[in-house]
Amino acid sequence: MTKESASKLFDRLKWVIALAIFGTAVVGNSYFSDIAFLY
């Protein structure tokens, strides 16, 4: 594997992780909006 393809793979993986965290935050926020257990 060349350095460039490894970098491209890591960049794509980073975007997938970031979008997964963002999506989980949005879904969790709408799901737990009725249940106020943090405040």
Buried (B, 14 or more C-beta within 10 A) or exposed (E): EEEEEEEEEEEEEEEEEEEEEEEEEEEEEEEEEEEEEEE
